[in-house]
Structures are given as structure tokens and as C-alpha cells.
Amino acid sequence: MALQESGEMYLETIYVLSKESNAVRAIDIGEYMGFSKPSVSRALGLLRDAELISKDADGFIKLTPQGEKHAKRIYERHTLLTKLLINIGVDEKTASEDACRVEHYISDKTFDAIKAHVKKYGK
């Protein structure tokens, strides 16, 4: 399933927040991303319709197995690309921001090649 960049960002945010706490709420996502409640609500509705997240009776948001698979993929791209950019001399803030942009557009083939390079050469 192909997600738009914003959907991927929401999944990654839910993944990151769920690593910190089992109780992820829409308000937490909005605060983390700096988005309004209506924007978050709409995005979460789309992710729920796509069966990438679920919401329990208490309003806590969880990634479905498919959602977690997507989120982990995006998170791995973000962290590896950030580390790579830092290793070549980019400051941490810029590296993270640039990695966030690149992670949504880079092909699986190119990312796999970068991952293999980093594994082989440690950079």
C-alpha cells in the first residue's frame, strides 16, 4: 500500500510515541507534530479506514500489524539516513530534517543499497 508523505509521518509519530508510552492519544500526536486537532482527527480517520491503526474504547491509538510494518520501515529510513548524514559532516538538526524529507521519496532499491553500504563500511 502506497501512503502519502503525511500518512507516513503520522505512522512514524505513532510508532515513536508508542515506544515511549503504551497510551498514545490524538492530542499527543498533535502536540508532537504541531498539528491542529481537526487535522489530526482527519488523518487518523484515514489511517483507521486503511486499517493501519485502531482506536480502543478509551481513545488510545495503536498501530495494526500492517501499520507497524509501515511505521518501522519509515523509522528505520529516518534513523539510518540521519546517522549517515551526520557521519559525512552534516549537523544533527539539519541531518534529521533532511532525512525526514528524503525518507518518504527514496526507492526501496536505493535505501537497501545505502543500508548495505553502511553495514559494510560502518558509515
Secondary structure, 3 states (H helix, E strand, C coil): CCCCHHHHHHHHHHHHHHHHCCCCCHHHHHHHHCCCHHHHHHHHHHHHHCCCEEECCCCCEEECHHHHHHHHHHHHHHHHHHHHHHHCCCCHHHHHHHHHHHCCCCCHHHHHHHHHHHHHHCC
